[in-house]
Amino acid sequence: MKRDRAMEELRALVLANNPQLTSAELDKTH
């Protein structure tokens, strides 16, 4: 659970810095 929360926080940070990215594109990087 801790790991999932960290991943969600990291994803939110990436989206904040790169609003043009879609969640699908983020998923491809993992």
N, CA, C and O atoms as a GROMACS GRO file, in nm:
protein
  120
    1MET      N    1   0.083  -0.121   0.000
    1MET     CA    2   0.000   0.000   0.000
    1MET      C    3   0.087   0.126   0.000
    1MET      O    4   0.059   0.223  -0.070
    2LYS      N    5   0.193   0.123   0.080
    2LYS     CA    6   0.281   0.239   0.085
    2LYS      C    7   0.340   0.268  -0.052
    2LYS      O    8   0.350   0.384  -0.094
    3ARG      N    9   0.378   0.161  -0.121
    3ARG     CA   10   0.439   0.178  -0.253
    3ARG      C   11   0.338   0.238  -0.351
    3ARG      O   12   0.373   0.326  -0.430
    4ASP      N   13   0.213   0.191  -0.347
    4ASP     CA   14   0.110   0.244  -0.438
    4ASP      C   15   0.089   0.393  -0.413
    4ASP      O   16   0.073   0.470  -0.508
    5ARG      N   17   0.089   0.433  -0.287
    5ARG     CA   18   0.069   0.574  -0.255
    5ARG      C   19   0.185   0.657  -0.308
    5ARG      O   20   0.164   0.766  -0.362
    6ALA      N   21   0.305   0.606  -0.294
    6ALA     CA   22   0.423   0.678  -0.343
    6ALA      C   23   0.416   0.693  -0.495
    6ALA      O   24   0.450   0.798  -0.549
    7MET      N   25   0.371   0.588  -0.562
    7MET     CA   26   0.360   0.593  -0.708
    7MET      C   27   0.255   0.696  -0.750
    7MET      O   28   0.275   0.769  -0.847
    8GLU      N   29   0.145   0.700  -0.677
    8GLU     CA   30   0.040   0.797  -0.711
    8GLU      C   31   0.089   0.939  -0.688
    8GLU      O   32   0.058   1.029  -0.767
    9GLU      N   33   0.165   0.959  -0.581
    9GLU     CA   34   0.218   1.093  -0.554
    9GLU      C   35   0.319   1.132  -0.661
    9GLU      O   36   0.322   1.248  -0.705
   10LEU      N   37   0.400   1.036  -0.703
   10LEU     CA   38   0.499   1.064  -0.808
   10LEU      C   39   0.429   1.096  -0.939
   10LEU      O   40   0.469   1.188  -1.010
   11ARG      N   41   0.324   1.022  -0.970
   11ARG     CA   42   0.248   1.045  -1.093
   11ARG      C   43   0.183   1.184  -1.090
   11ARG      O   44   0.183   1.255  -1.190
   12ALA      N   45   0.129   1.220  -0.974
   12ALA     CA   46   0.066   1.352  -0.961
   12ALA      C   47   0.169   1.461  -0.982
   12ALA      O   48   0.140   1.564  -1.044
   13LEU      N   49   0.290   1.440  -0.931
   13LEU     CA   50   0.396   1.538  -0.946
   13LEU      C   51   0.436   1.551  -1.092
   13LEU      O   52   0.456   1.662  -1.142
   14VAL      N   53   0.446   1.437  -1.161
   14VAL     CA   54   0.481   1.439  -1.303
   14VAL      C   55   0.373   1.511  -1.383
   14VAL      O   56   0.403   1.591  -1.471
   15LEU      N   57   0.247   1.482  -1.351
   15LEU     CA   58   0.136   1.547  -1.422
   15LEU      C   59   0.136   1.697  -1.396
   15LEU      O   60   0.104   1.776  -1.484
   16ALA      N   61   0.171   1.736  -1.274
   16ALA     CA   62   0.175   1.878  -1.240
   16ALA      C   63   0.282   1.949  -1.322
   16ALA      O   64   0.264   2.064  -1.363
   17ASN      N   65   0.393   1.878  -1.346
   17ASN     CA   66   0.502   1.938  -1.422
   17ASN      C   67   0.483   1.922  -1.573
   17ASN      O   68   0.539   1.999  -1.651
   18ASN      N   69   0.404   1.822  -1.613
   18ASN     CA   70   0.382   1.796  -1.755
   18ASN      C   71   0.233   1.775  -1.784
   18ASN      O   72   0.191   1.662  -1.812
   19PRO      N   73   0.154   1.881  -1.776
   19PRO     CA   74   0.009   1.867  -1.793
   19PRO      C   75  -0.032   1.810  -1.928
   19PRO      O   76  -0.145   1.763  -1.944
   20GLN      N   77   0.058   1.814  -2.026
   20GLN     CA   78   0.022   1.761  -2.158
   20GLN      C   79   0.024   1.609  -2.160
   20GLN      O   80  -0.032   1.547  -2.250
   21LEU      N   81   0.090   1.548  -2.060
   21LEU     CA   82   0.096   1.402  -2.055
   21LEU      C   83  -0.039   1.344  -2.014
   21LEU      O   84  -0.108   1.397  -1.927
   22THR      N   85  -0.074   1.233  -2.078
   22THR     CA   86  -0.196   1.163  -2.038
   22THR      C   87  -0.157   1.050  -1.944
   22THR      O   88  -0.041   1.010  -1.941
   23SER      N   89  -0.252   1.000  -1.868
   23SER     CA   90  -0.222   0.890  -1.777
   23SER      C   91  -0.178   0.767  -1.856
   23SER      O   92  -0.098   0.688  -1.806
   24ALA      N   93  -0.228   0.751  -1.978
   24ALA     CA   94  -0.188   0.637  -2.061
   24ALA      C   95  -0.040   0.647  -2.095
   24ALA      O   96   0.031   0.546  -2.094
   25GLU      N   97   0.007   0.767  -2.126
   25GLU     CA   98   0.148   0.784  -2.159
   25GLU      C   99   0.234   0.759  -2.035
   25GLU      O  100   0.344   0.704  -2.046
   26LEU      N  101   0.184   0.799  -1.919
   26LEU     CA  102   0.258   0.773  -1.796
   26LEU      C  103   0.268   0.624  -1.771
   26LEU      O  104   0.373   0.574  -1.729
   27ASP      N  105   0.160   0.552  -1.795
   27ASP     CA  106   0.159   0.407  -1.772
   27ASP      C  107   0.263   0.337  -1.859
   27ASP      O  108   0.321   0.237  -1.818
   28LYS      N  109   0.286   0.390  -1.978
   28LYS     CA  110   0.382   0.326  -2.069
   28LYS      C  111   0.525   0.336  -2.014
   28LYS      O  112   0.609   0.252  -2.045
   29THR      N  113   0.551   0.437  -1.932
   29THR     CA  114   0.686   0.455  -1.880
   29THR      C  115   0.715   0.359  -1.766
   29THR      O  116   0.831   0.340  -1.730
   30HIS      N  117   0.612   0.298  -1.708
   30HIS     CA  118   0.634   0.209  -1.594
   30HIS      C  119   0.637   0.066  -1.639
   30HIS      O  120   0.654  -0.025  -1.557
   0.00000   0.00000   0.00000
